[in-house]
Amino acid sequence: MKRSKTAAGIFLTLISGIFWGFSGSCGQYLFTNHAVNSQWLVAVRILLSGVILLVFSAIKHKREVFAVFRSKKNFARLAAFTVFGLIMCQYAYFRAIELSNAGTATVLQYLSPAMILVFLCIKNKKPPVFREAAAIILAIGGTFIIATGGDAGNLSISPEALIWGLLAAVFLVCYSLIPVPLLEVTDTSSVLGWGMTAGGIVLLPIFRPWENMPQINFSFVAALFGVILVGTVLAYSFFLKGIHLIGATKASIISSIEPVAATVISAVWLGTDFTFTDIIGFAMIISTILIISIKKEPKR
C-alpha cells in the first residue's frame, strides 16, 4: 500500500512537471506571437482555471466543496495560499519569462527545491541525508545547464528579470508548503478552485485584461487552452496531490522534469536545436527522479 502510494505520488508530480513545461512554452508563444503580456495572461489564466476546478469539485464532492471554510484557521491559510502560493507564484514566473525567456525563468524558479530542503532542515533541526542533497544538487545543476549551456556568462538577464525569477522560486516554496494542512481536510480541486477563483477576482480590476484583448484565432485559443487546462488545472492539481502523497521536498525535486519537457516541446514545436549540454542536463534531472523513486528515504 505504501509503495503504491509513493509510486502514485511520483507519477503525478512527474506529469505535473511535464505539463508545466508545456504551459511555459505556450505562455512564451503567446507573448511572442499574440502581443499578450504577463498581467493579462495571469489574470485570465487564474480566474478561468479556478472556475473550472470549482465546478469540477462541486460536481464530484458536492457540499464538501465548502469544507475549507469551516474554520477560521483554514480560511486564513487559504487566503495566504491564494496570495503567496497562486497569484505571486504564477505572476512572478510569467513575468520572468516575459522579461527574459522560459529557460532562464525556469532555472531560477527551480532553486525552490533547495529552498524547501533548507527550510525543512532548519525546522526539523536535521541535516539533509546524502541522497536527498545529491538529488537536489543534480536537479539544480541540470536546470542550470539546460538554461545556460553550462556557461554562467550566458545567464545575461536584466536585474528586474533576475529579481522576478528569484521571487518565482520563493513563491513556489510557498505554493508547496502553505496548502499542505488544507489537503488533510478537503480535496485538491476545492483548495485550488477557491484559491484561483478568489485570486482571479482580485486581479481583474488590477490588471484589466479586457482593455488589452488580443486578436482571437485558432493558434491563440489553442495556446491559451494549453496554459489554462493542461498547464494549470491538471498540472497544479497533480502537483498538490503529489505533495500530499510523497511530501513537498520529493515532489518539488521530481517536478524539476519541467525544464526537460519545456526544452523538448520547444524543439518539436518551435524548432529549437538540442546541444550536448542539453543532453547532460536531461541526464542530471532524470537521475534525480531515479534517486527519489528507487532509493528509500528515511522519514523526517
MOWO-V622548 format. One record per residue. N is the residue number from 1. RES is the residue in three letters. SS is DSSP state (h for helix, s for strand, l for the rest). D_LAST is the distance of its C-alpha to the last C-alpha in Angstrom with 1 decimal. Layout:
n & res & ss & d_last
N & RES & SS & D_LAST
N & RES & SS & D_LAST
This chain:
n & res & ss & d_last
1 & MET & l & 19.6
2 & LYS & h & 16.0
3 & ARG & h & 17.3
4 & SER & h & 19.8
5 & LYS & h & 17.4
6 & THR & h & 15.4
7 & ALA & h & 18.8
8 & ALA & h & 20.1
9 & GLY & h & 17.3
10 & ILE & h & 18.0
11 & PHE & h & 21.7
12 & LEU & h & 21.7
13 & THR & h & 19.9
14 & LEU & h & 22.2
15 & ILE & h & 25.3
16 & SER & h & 24.4
17 & GLY & h & 24.3
18 & ILE & h & 27.7
19 & PHE & h & 29.1
20 & TRP & h & 28.1
21 & GLY & h & 29.9
22 & PHE & h & 32.9
23 & SER & h & 32.8
24 & GLY & h & 32.9
25 & SER & h & 35.9
26 & CYS & h & 37.6
27 & GLY & h & 37.1
28 & GLN & h & 38.6
29 & TYR & h & 41.4
30 & LEU & h & 42.2
31 & PHE & h & 42.2
32 & THR & h & 44.5
33 & ASN & h & 46.8
34 & HIS & l & 47.1
35 & ALA & l & 47.1
36 & VAL & l & 44.0
37 & ASN & l & 42.0
38 & SER & h & 38.3
39 & GLN & h & 39.3
40 & TRP & h & 41.2
41 & LEU & h & 38.6
42 & VAL & h & 35.6
43 & ALA & h & 37.7
44 & VAL & h & 39.1
45 & ARG & h & 35.9
46 & ILE & h & 33.7
47 & LEU & h & 36.5
48 & LEU & h & 37.5
49 & SER & h & 34.0
50 & GLY & h & 33.2
51 & VAL & h & 36.4
52 & ILE & h & 35.8
53 & LEU & h & 32.3
54 & LEU & h & 33.7
55 & VAL & h & 36.6
56 & PHE & h & 34.4
57 & SER & h & 32.1
58 & ALA & h & 35.2
59 & ILE & h & 36.7
60 & LYS & h & 33.7
61 & HIS & h & 32.3
62 & LYS & h & 35.4
63 & ARG & h & 34.9
64 & GLU & h & 31.1
65 & VAL & h & 31.4
66 & PHE & h & 31.9
67 & ALA & h & 28.9
68 & VAL & h & 27.2
69 & PHE & h & 30.2
70 & ARG & l & 30.0
71 & SER & l & 28.3
72 & LYS & h & 28.8
73 & LYS & h & 25.2
74 & ASN & h & 24.5
75 & PHE & h & 27.7
76 & ALA & h & 26.7
77 & ARG & h & 23.4
78 & LEU & h & 25.5
79 & ALA & h & 27.9
80 & ALA & h & 25.3
81 & PHE & h & 23.9
82 & THR & h & 27.6
83 & VAL & h & 28.5
84 & PHE & h & 25.5
85 & GLY & h & 23.7
86 & LEU & h & 26.9
87 & ILE & h & 30.0
88 & MET & h & 28.9
89 & CYS & h & 26.6
90 & GLN & h & 29.4
91 & TYR & h & 32.2
92 & ALA & h & 30.7
93 & TYR & h & 30.0
94 & PHE & h & 33.5
95 & ARG & h & 35.1
96 & ALA & h & 33.6
97 & ILE & h & 35.0
98 & GLU & h & 38.3
99 & LEU & h & 38.6
100 & SER & l & 37.6
101 & ASN & l & 36.6
102 & ALA & h & 33.8
103 & GLY & h & 32.6
104 & THR & h & 32.3
105 & ALA & h & 30.7
106 & THR & h & 28.1
107 & VAL & h & 27.2
108 & LEU & h & 26.8
109 & GLN & h & 24.8
110 & TYR & l & 22.3
111 & LEU & l & 21.2
112 & SER & h & 18.9
113 & PRO & h & 15.9
114 & ALA & h & 16.1
115 & MET & h & 16.5
116 & ILE & h & 13.4
117 & LEU & h & 11.3
118 & VAL & h & 13.2
119 & PHE & h & 12.7
120 & LEU & h & 8.9
121 & CYS & h & 9.2
122 & ILE & h & 12.0
123 & LYS & h & 10.6
124 & ASN & h & 7.6
125 & LYS & l & 10.1
126 & LYS & l & 8.3
127 & PRO & l & 10.3
128 & PRO & l & 9.6
129 & VAL & l & 10.0
130 & PHE & h & 13.6
131 & ARG & h & 13.6
132 & GLU & h & 11.5
133 & ALA & h & 13.9
134 & ALA & h & 16.9
135 & ALA & h & 16.4
136 & ILE & h & 16.4
137 & ILE & h & 19.4
138 & LEU & h & 21.1
139 & ALA & h & 20.7
140 & ILE & h & 22.1
141 & GLY & h & 24.7
142 & GLY & h & 25.8
143 & THR & h & 26.4
144 & PHE & h & 28.2
145 & ILE & h & 30.5
146 & ILE & h & 31.3
147 & ALA & h & 32.2
148 & THR & h & 34.1
149 & GLY & l & 35.3
150 & GLY & l & 33.6
151 & ASP & l & 35.9
152 & ALA & h & 34.5
153 & GLY & h & 38.0
154 & ASN & h & 38.0
155 & LEU & l & 35.6
156 & SER & l & 38.6
157 & ILE & l & 37.8
158 & SER & l & 39.1
159 & PRO & h & 37.3
160 & GLU & h & 37.0
161 & ALA & h & 35.4
162 & LEU & h & 32.9
163 & ILE & h & 32.0
164 & TRP & h & 31.6
165 & GLY & h & 29.5
166 & LEU & h & 27.1
167 & LEU & h & 27.1
168 & ALA & h & 26.3
169 & ALA & h & 23.0
170 & VAL & h & 22.2
171 & PHE & h & 23.2
172 & LEU & h & 21.2
173 & VAL & h & 18.1
174 & CYS & h & 19.6
175 & TYR & h & 20.3
176 & SER & h & 16.8
177 & LEU & h & 15.2
178 & ILE & h & 18.1
179 & PRO & l & 18.9
180 & VAL & l & 15.7
181 & PRO & l & 16.8
182 & LEU & h & 20.3
183 & LEU & h & 19.3
184 & GLU & h & 18.5
185 & VAL & l & 22.1
186 & THR & l & 24.1
187 & ASP & l & 24.4
188 & THR & h & 23.7
189 & SER & h & 27.4
190 & SER & h & 28.2
191 & VAL & h & 25.6
192 & LEU & h & 26.8
193 & GLY & h & 30.4
194 & TRP & h & 30.7
195 & GLY & h & 28.9
196 & MET & h & 31.1
197 & THR & h & 34.3
198 & ALA & h & 34.0
199 & GLY & h & 33.2
200 & GLY & h & 36.1
201 & ILE & h & 38.4
202 & VAL & h & 37.5
203 & LEU & h & 38.0
204 & LEU & h & 41.3
205 & PRO & h & 43.6
206 & ILE & h & 41.9
207 & PHE & h & 42.2
208 & ARG & l & 45.1
209 & PRO & h & 44.7
210 & TRP & h & 48.1
211 & GLU & h & 49.9
212 & ASN & h & 48.8
213 & MET & l & 49.0
214 & PRO & l & 49.0
215 & GLN & l & 51.5
216 & ILE & l & 50.2
217 & ASN & l & 50.7
218 & PHE & h & 49.0
219 & SER & h & 46.8
220 & PHE & h & 45.7
221 & VAL & h & 44.8
222 & ALA & h & 43.0
223 & ALA & h & 40.8
224 & LEU & h & 40.1
225 & PHE & h & 39.2
226 & GLY & h & 36.7
227 & VAL & h & 35.1
228 & ILE & h & 35.1
229 & LEU & h & 34.5
230 & VAL & h & 32.7
231 & GLY & h & 30.9
232 & THR & h & 30.0
233 & VAL & h & 30.3
234 & LEU & h & 28.8
235 & ALA & h & 26.5
236 & TYR & h & 24.8
237 & SER & h & 24.7
238 & PHE & h & 23.1
239 & PHE & h & 20.5
240 & LEU & h & 19.4
241 & LYS & h & 19.4
242 & GLY & h & 17.2
243 & ILE & h & 14.7
244 & HIS & h & 14.9
245 & LEU & h & 14.4
246 & ILE & h & 11.8
247 & GLY & l & 10.2
248 & ALA & h & 11.9
249 & THR & h & 10.9
250 & LYS & h & 12.0
251 & ALA & h & 14.8
252 & SER & h & 16.1
253 & ILE & h & 16.3
254 & ILE & h & 18.0
255 & SER & h & 20.4
256 & SER & h & 21.6
257 & ILE & h & 24.1
258 & GLU & h & 26.1
259 & PRO & h & 28.1
260 & VAL & h & 29.1
261 & ALA & h & 30.3
262 & ALA & h & 32.1
263 & THR & h & 33.9
264 & VAL & h & 35.0
265 & ILE & h & 36.2
266 & SER & h & 38.0
267 & ALA & h & 39.7
268 & VAL & h & 40.9
269 & TRP & h & 41.8
270 & LEU & h & 42.8
271 & GLY & l & 43.9
272 & THR & l & 41.5
273 & ASP & l & 41.8
274 & PHE & l & 39.0
275 & THR & l & 38.8
276 & PHE & h & 37.5
277 & THR & h & 34.8
278 & ASP & h & 33.8
279 & ILE & h & 33.3
280 & ILE & h & 31.1
281 & GLY & h & 29.0
282 & PHE & h & 28.7
283 & ALA & h & 27.7
284 & MET & h & 24.9
285 & ILE & h & 23.4
286 & ILE & h & 23.9
287 & SER & h & 22.3
288 & THR & h & 19.0
289 & ILE & h & 19.2
290 & LEU & h & 20.0
291 & ILE & h & 17.1
292 & ILE & h & 14.6
293 & SER & h & 16.7
294 & ILE & h & 17.8
295 & LYS & l & 15.1
296 & LYS & l & 12.3
297 & GLU & l & 8.8
298 & PRO & l & 6.5
299 & LYS & l & 3.8
300 & ARG & l & 0.0
